[in-house]
Amino acid sequence: MISMRIFSLLFAAVAALFPTQASMPTASSARSGEAQVGHTLLLEGWIPFWAKASGTKEALLHRELLSTVDPFSLEVNPDGTLFDRFASDGGLWGQFNASSSTHKVKVVPTIAWFDPERIDAILSSSTSRKAHITNIVAMVKSGHYDGVDIDYEGKWLRTRDAYSIFIRELASALAPIGASLRCTVEARTPAEDRSLQLPREMSHASDYKVLNEACAAVRIMAYDQRDDDQRLVYENGDVFYRPVADDVWVEKTIREALYEIDRKKLILGIPTYGNVYSAVKGKTHTIYTHVGAINYGDALRRALYYGAIPFRNAAGELQFGYVKDKVQYYVSFTDAVAVKKKLLLAEKYGLLGVSLFKIDGGMDKRIWTELKSFI
């Protein structure tokens, strides 16, 4: 059983990691270069199907701050038809959805698809692509939604042209019913930072120029960085460095996106969670293996259980380590301080807004307080 002394030390340490209002950088002091004076951000957020009740409850509590809510609920069957894990059942989500227009909150469901083979097969055939688009439009109409968010991840490079055609055709099909198309894509690490060798030509399955033309908004998932930026891994030396989203890396991804996407269409995806890794010493380096995601509250409880005290790491996140069954584990997770730094970046570059992944009842509640200064 954890003693009260350890309990007190843990939470005193975490509290100390939050600068006072006087010492926190203000929105105006952080502006430089391309800063937008007086710029405010739109706030959006994904509610995942696995936390439907708790996420909806949290969104209801802060509805006045939200411009758009995205139920992260729709998936695609192998034949291109849709499967809804978030179907309204008259419960809390049903009440939220029904009253959204009254409270001026848009509801835009996300269609998530992670099967590159089926994505290629459906989108590369004009017949199946047209049927898929018909299904999407029907879903938007029947649900009385304000639009749809397309999140098709891990696509093959050969699918690039077919995906671009699909995005253009879907936008055209949604326009007559007054629905908008939002596109969510993976964040891009600069080519020269993904490899410590000379910069190389890199192609991407999502054409940013096409997304900029066809989508009402483009959201970059600036999270789950892990070891994607090899330059930052190298610069951090032989220490644990597997952040959810290092501020330095996030700024790089914003700059990459702005080469081809209008800042007034760009929305920065911000994480509210953390990741857990196991660590095994190899002959030349430590091998870190991703174990799973973890919420802010669960991370603090785990630190308390193992008597660990979180500290602010080089990536700007909270971190601690523990040993279980003789295996070393590390946790790097997001709190309000880490989120504020990303809000400052979104403001600095004059972006359209930010989108939280995820609203599920488990994030640092102080994040909402920070958001009020930017919305």
C-alpha positions, -999 to 999 in steps of 0.1 A, spaced: 0 0 0 13 34 -10 21 57 20 5 91 24 40 106 22 46 92 -13 10 103 -23 17 138 -12 51 139 -29 37 127 -62 10 153 -64 31 181 -50 56 173 -78 30 173 -105 15 206 -92 50 221 -93 52 212 -130 24 237 -137 38 273 -138 17 300 -122 -4 322 -144 22 349 -140 51 327 -152 32 311 -181 40 325 -215 10 346 -226 -6 344 -260 8 378 -269 43 371 -257 45 339 -277 37 356 -310 65 361 -334 71 361 -371 39 349 -386 18 355 -355 -18 366 -360 -26 394 -336 -60 389 -320 -64 355 -338 -88 331 -322 -90 294 -328 -119 271 -336 -121 241 -312 -130 207 -324 -127 173 -308 -131 136 -315 -153 115 -292 -142 78 -296 -168 50 -297 -150 31 -269 -157 61 -246 -190 72 -259 -207 79 -226 -178 96 -207 -167 115 -238 -202 128 -245 -206 138 -209 -173 158 -210 -183 175 -243 -216 185 -228 -198 202 -199 -177 223 -223 -201 226 -252 -198 264 -252 -162 261 -263 -167 236 -291 -174 245 -327 -175 210 -340 -177 175 -324 -167 144 -343 -180 111 -332 -151 87 -340 -175 59 -349 -178 50 -385 -158 22 -401 -159 7 -436 -169 -29 -444 -148 -48 -470 -175 -40 -497 -174 -2 -490 -205 0 -470 -205 18 -436 -206 4 -401 -216 28 -373 -203 20 -338 -218 52 -325 -254 49 -336 -277 71 -316 -297 51 -290 -316 80 -274 -291 81 -246 -267 110 -237 -252 111 -272 -287 112 -287 -295 142 -266 -263 159 -275 -268 153 -312 -304 164 -312 -296 197 -295 -263 205 -313 -278 230 -337 -295 249 -309 -261 253 -292 -244 260 -325 -222 230 -324 -216 211 -356 -216 173 -356 -193 158 -382 -188 120 -379 -154 106 -388 -151 76 -411 -119 57 -401 -104 31 -424 -71 14 -418 -71 -14 -445 -48 -2 -474 -57 -32 -496 -94 -26 -494 -90 12 -497 -71 7 -529 -96 -18 -543 -127 3 -535 -113 37 -546 -95 24 -577 -128 11 -592 -150 38 -605 -181 16 -598 -172 7 -562 -160 43 -555 -192 57 -567 -212 33 -545 -190 42 -515 -197 79 -521 -234 72 -523 -233 54 -490 -215 83 -474 -239 109 -487 -269 88 -475 -253 85 -441 -249 123 -438 -284 129 -450 -301 104 -427 -281 116 -397 -288 152 -404 -250 158 -400 -232 190 -410 -207 170 -430 -182 141 -428 -146 137 -419 -125 112 -439 -97 95 -421 -82 68 -443 -48 59 -430 -19 38 -441 -28 41 -478 -4 27 -504 14 52 -526 -2 36 -557 -36 47 -542 -27 84 -544 -45 93 -576 -76 72 -568 -78 88 -534 -75 123 -549 -103 115 -573 -124 101 -544 -119 133 -524 -129 155 -553 -160 135 -562 -171 132 -525 -168 170 -521 -189 175 -552 -215 150 -540 -218 167 -506 -222 202 -519 -258 199 -531 -270 189 -496 -250 217 -479 -226 193 -462 -189 200 -458 -160 176 -463 -132 175 -437 -100 155 -443 -78 141 -416 -43 130 -425 -11 119 -409 14 146 -400 45 148 -421 80 148 -407 104 166 -430 123 142 -452 157 153 -439 147 145 -403 132 111 -410 167 99 -419 201 110 -408 213 104 -443 210 130 -471 175 143 -477 157 121 -502 127 126 -524 95 114 -506 61 107 -520 29 106 -500 -4 89 -506 -24 120 -496 -19 148 -520 -19 179 -498 -27 202 -528 -58 182 -537 -70 182 -500 -65 220 -499 -86 224 -530 -114 200 -522 -118 199 -484 -134 226 -462 -107 219 -436 -77 197 -434 -67 182 -400 -31 169 -394 -27 143 -367 3 158 -350 6 130 -325 20 95 -321 54 109 -331 73 80 -314 106 77 -332 95 92 -366 119 121 -363 152 104 -362 171 137 -359 153 144 -326 160 109 -314 197 113 -322 198 148 -305 183 134 -273 210 108 -270 208 75 -252 178 83 -231 141 74 -234 126 96 -261 93 84 -276 70 114 -272 34 116 -282 41 150 -297 73 170 -291 66 207 -296 96 210 -319 83 182 -341 48 196 -341 61 229 -354 80 210 -381 47 193 -392 29 226 -393 55 241 -416 54 211 -438 17 213 -442 17 251 -449 38 246 -480 6 233 -497 -24 239 -474 -39 273 -467 -35 282 -430 -72 292 -429 -81 256 -437 -55 239 -415 -65 224 -381 -39 211 -357 -47 177 -341 -36 178 -304 -33 147 -283 -47 145 -247 -33 111 -239 0 93 -234 19 62 -244 36 33 -225 68 16 -237 88 -13 -225 126 -10 -227 150 -38 -233 188 -33 -235 203 -45 -267 240 -49 -277 243 -14 -291 211 4 -280 179 2 -260 149 -13 -278 117 5 -270 84 -13 -278 50 5 -277 27 -13 -252 -3 9 -255 -20 43 -249 -29 57 -215 -50 85 -202 -38 113 -180 -57 101 -150 -46 65 -154 -10 76 -158 -10 95 -125 -26 65 -108 0 42 -122 28 65 -111 13 66 -76 10 28 -75 47 24 -83 59 53 -62 72 72 -93 72 110 -95 65 124 -130 88 151 -144 88 174 -174 109 158 -202 127 173 -231 96 169 -253 75 190 -229 54 161 -217 52 144 -183 73 112 -179 80 86 -154 94 50 -153 86 19 -133 96 -18 -132 71 -46 -134 80 -83 -135 116 -72 -139 108 -53 -171 115 -15 -174 86 6 -186 84 43 -195 53 65 -198 52 99 -216 19 116 -214 1 149 -222 -11 175 -197 -24 210 -198 11 226 -200 19 204 -231 -14 213 -247 -10 250 -242 23 250 -260 6 235 -290 -22 260 -288 4 288 -289 19 272 -321 -16 271 -337 -20 307 -329 15 317 -340 9 303 -375 -27 316 -377 -43 282 -382 -81 278 -385 -82 258 -353 -73 228 -332 -89 194 -327 -85 173 -296 -78 136 -298 -95 126 -277 -125 138 -256 -132 108 -235 -134 120 -199 -99 109 -191 -77 139 -200 -62 166 -177 -92 188 -168 -70 219 -167 -68 216 -205 -103 232 -207 -91 262 -187 -62 267 -211 -85 265 -241 -106 294 -229 -78 318 -236 -76 308 -273 -112 302 -283 
